[in-house]
Amino acid sequence: MTFSPLTPELVVAFEGIVGPAHVLTAQRTEALQYETYGRDHTEDFHFAPDVVLRPGTTEEVSAIMRLCHEHRVPVTARGAGTGLSGGALPIHNGVVLSMERFNKILNIDERNLQVTTEPGVVTEALQNAVKEVGLFYPPDPASKGSCFLGGNLSQSSGGPKAVKYGTTRDYVLNLQVVLPNGDIIWTGANTLKYATGYNLTQLMVGSEGTLGIITRVVFRLLHYPQHNILMLVPFRQEAQAAEAVSAVFRAGIIPSGMEFMEREAIAWSSDYLKIPLTLPEDITAHLLIELDGQDLDQLYKEAEQVYGVLEKYDVGEILLADTAGQKDDLWKIRRNIGNSVRYNSVYKEEDTVVPRAELPTLLKGVKEIGQRYGFKSVCYGHAGDGNLHVNIIRGELTDEQWNVGLRQPISEIFQLCVKLGGTISGEHGIGLVQKPFMHIALAEANLNLMRGIKQVFDPHGILNPGKIF
Amino acid sequence: MTFSPLTPELVVAFEGIVGPAHVLTAQRTEALQYETYGRDHTEDFHFAPDVVLRPGTTEEVSAIMRLCHEHRVPVTARGAGTGLSGGALPIHNGVVLSMERFNKILNIDERNLQVTTEPGVVTEALQNAVKEVGLFYPPDPASKGSCFLGGNLSQSSGGPKAVKYGTTRDYVLNLQVVLPNGDIIWTGANTLKYATGYNLTQLMVGSEGTLGIITRVVFRLLHYPQHNILMLVPFRQEAQAAEAVSAVFRAGIIPSGMEFMEREAIAWSSDYLKIPLTLPEDITAHLLIELDGQDLDQLYKEAEQVYGVLEKYDVGEILLADTAGQKDDLWKIRRNIGNSVRYNSVYKEEDTVVPRAELPTLLKGVKEIGQRYGFKSVCYGHAGDGNLHVNIIRGELTDEQWNVGLRQPISEIFQLCVKLGGTISGEHGIGLVQKPFMHIALAEANLNLMRGIKQVFDPHGILNPGKIF
C-alpha cells in the first residue's frame, strides 16, 4: 500500500471543512499537546501525525473521508488514546482524526431503555448520565474515567462487569458509520433482535478503526442494580485463587465482578494510590468478588454461598467492604494496577484469555515461561471471563532483550492460550503490538477473509493502515 | 451468476465422498421423501434439488464443497426445514446439503459451562441433554422440538426466552465452518471475550447459509433456573396489552417470557391442540408472562410487582399456572400458533421488530393497513423484544391479490417498522420472501457491503444463491 503525502492544498481543504481552529499541525501547535496525538497507553510508542483534525459533525467526517479516499491519505481515528494495543497510533502518519468533539449524549430513551450518543463521550460520563434516571450501562473498562465509547466499540472492550453483563458488544444496537469513501450508513436497527442480512453492527465492533468511522451509537440499557456486596479474598496459594474462580460459577452464582490480582499487582496499586492495605506475608493473590442485584436479602444468600465455596480453599481473612468509600477504594486499587505498573516500569501488557476453568493452567504456564526466559510478570485481570492481563516488566532488560528477545516467550504464552481453547486478545484488540502473533490464533484462511472484508470496506486501505493483519 | 448443470460424473463423485446411500436423487428416492427436501415451512413453496447429499463428517462437507466450487454447482444447506423465510429452499436447484447426520452432542464441559455440538442436533435435544447436568441453553424458537441448531445459527433465531437471555447469537462462542472452496476454519475461540480481529463468528450468525457451512459449534451455557412462575393475562383492549409490555420492563422487571397473543391467535391454537381455554367475549388479547430464577421467594416478589403494573390496565382474571402440566399447556398453545394458522389457511408471516415501547403503534398500524387493503392478520409474538409476528391470512384472496397485491401493504408495514426504529426481520431472516423488501430497511451502501462480503467468502456465488440480496 503506498500513500500520498499530505499537501498544503489538502490542509487548506481540511480547514474549509472543520475550520482552521480544528486543524492542528506540528508547526502551529504547542509541542506537548501535539505529541499527545501520536501516543496512546501502549508501552512508550510515538508516531507523529502529519495533521490532526477535530471534526464536530458526521458530515464533516464524511467530507474528510471523501478527500482522503480520493487522495490516498491514511486516516487513523482516535478516541481518548487509552488503548493498550497501539490501535490509535498513526504508524503511517497522515491524518489523525480525533473524535474528541463528538462528546454529546443525544437522547436517553427511558421508554425503550436505550441511549443514543456520540462516540467521543467518556464511558463513565455515559454511565453517570443514565444512572441519574435509574438506568445502567454496564461495560466498564479500567480506564472508564477517561476512555471514549468509540474506543470501547473499536476494541470490543470489557471490564470487570463483563463477567455478568457482557462486553460493549452486547450493548450496541446500531451504529452510524462513515465509510472510507464518505458514505454515511446506519449498520442496523434500534432493536433487541436483528436478522436482516449480515450483521454489520457486530462486524464493526472490534474492527479497530479499520473499516469505518463510528459517529453515532445506540446502546441498550438495563435498570441500575440497587445493591451490591464486595469482598476481597486473600489466598495463600495463587493457583487456588485461580481454581476458586470457576468453582464459584459452578456453584450456580454469577458475580458481577470476579477479579484476580497477584500480590504485587495489589501491592503496587495500593502504594501508588496511597490507600493503605494490610497484606500478610503469606498471601500470594487476591480475588475481588462483587455481587449485585435489586434485592439485598438475595445478595446475602448468594454471599453465603460464595463463602461456602471459598471455605474449601486456604484463604486468609476475607474483607467484606462495609461502606461505599471502602468499596470505591477497593475498585480504585483494582483499576489502577495498570497505572501503578506503568509508574514502576515500562511494560508490555498481554491480554490473554482462555475458558474460565483453564485459568490455573494458564497462570502456571506464564510463570514457568517467565522463569525460563528470565522476565518478571505481574498478572491480574477478569478471572471470571478467563481474561488474564499479563504485564511483563521491563526492569533491567536490555533493548535487545526487550524488543527482540521477548518475541519467543510471548509466542509461547499465546500458544498456550490457544492450546487451552483461548486466544491472544480478550478485550484490548490486536492493533500494532499483537499483529506479529495473529498467526498463532488464526489460520491463514481466517486472515484472508479478514483482508478481503477490509478490501470491501476500504479499497484504498487508508483507514488505520498497518493494524490487525 | 450462471451455474453448471449437475453431471452424472459429479453424482458418481459425490457417491465416492458420502457413500451411495447418502446421495438421493428424484429417480431413486421415494417421491414424498424427496419432495420434503424442496420445502420448508414458508408458505407453500417448493423447489426441486438436483441431488440431496447427506454428509456425516466435516471432511465430507469439505470435499463436496471443493467439487461444487470447482464445477460452479449451487449448494443449499438444509437443517430441519422449519424456516419461515425460505432460507433453505434450493431456488437454483443443484445440491441440497442436508445436515441431518450431524446430530451428535460432542462434549458437555461442566467445568467451563460450555457445550460442543454438531449443528444437526435438534434445539430441544440439546436443551434436555444439558439440563440433565443442571445446565441451561436458553434460545428456544417455537419449533424447538424439531428445528436444528445450525438453522438457529443461520437465521439468528430467538424465541420467547430471548427477552431475558438473548438469542442464539448471544450463546455461540466458536464455529467450525467449511468455506465454499473447501477450507475448514474455526471462526474464533472458546472464550467469553474475543478481540482478535474481525468477529467472523458473529458474521456467520444470521448469514443464512450464504457464507459457509457450519459443521461444529461451541455454545456457552448457564445454570438451569430452578423455579418459574407463569401467568396468562387477558386484556379487554389490544392496545393496552401492547402498552403493558414496556410498562413491566420500566418497572425494573425482566421477565423470562413476555408474549403477546391476539384473541384469534390463542383461540385458533387452543382449538387446534384441543386444549380447552376459557375466553370471555370481551377479551381481545393476552400477555403470557413468565418469571424465572433460582429463588422462589424472589419470584413471588417480582410477580407482585408485575400485578402492581397490570392493575393500571383493564385486564380480566389473571390465570396463574398452578402445575407443571398447566404451564406446559400454556406454552404449547403459544408455540403452536404458527401451526394452527397454517392448519387454517395458507399465510404469509412477517417478522416485524421495533423498539419495545413502539409496539402499540406498530400493532395499530398493521391493523389499519390491513383494513385499508382488505386482508386479515393474526398477530402474536415476543412482545418483550418488540418482535411481532404478523400472519397475513390468505383466506379468500385471489392468486393476483396474494402474489402481487400484498406487496404494497407489506411494504407499508415494513416502512412503519423502520420509521419506528425497527427493521423487517427480528429472528426469521430474509431468505427468499423478504428479499424484495430489503431496500426498505437498508441503504444501497449497506447492501453493497454485504454483496462484497459474500464475494470474499464465496467468489463463485454457489452457496445458497438468490437469498438475502
Interface residues (C-beta under 8 A of the other chain):
Chain A: D109 E110 R111 N112 L113 Q114 G134 Q155 S156 S157 G158 A162 V163 G166 T167 R169 D170 L179 D183 I185 W186 T187 G188 A189 N190 T191 L192 K193 Y194 A195 T196 G197 Y198 N199 L200 Q202 L203 V205 G206 S207 L211 L222 H223 S246 F249 R250 G252 I254 Q294 D295 Q298 K301 D351 V353 V354 P355 R356 A357 E358 H382 D385 G386 N387 V418 G421 G422 T423 I424 S425 G426 E427 H428 G429 I430 M438 A441 L442 A443 A445 N446 L447 L449 M450 G452 I453 Q455 V456 F457 I468 F469
Chain B: D109 E110 R111 N112 L113 Q114 G134 Q155 S156 S157 G158 A162 V163 G166 T167 R169 D170 L179 D183 I185 W186 T187 G188 A189 N190 T191 L192 K193 Y194 A195 T196 G197 Y198 N199 L200 Q202 L203 V205 G206 S207 L211 L222 H223 S246 F249 R250 G252 I254 Q294 D295 Q298 K301 D351 V353 V354 P355 R356 A357 E358 H382 D385 G386 N387 V418 G421 G422 T423 I424 S425 G426 E427 H428 G429 I430 Q434 M438 A441 L442 A443 A445 N446 L447 L449 M450 G452 I453 Q455 V456 F457 I468 F469
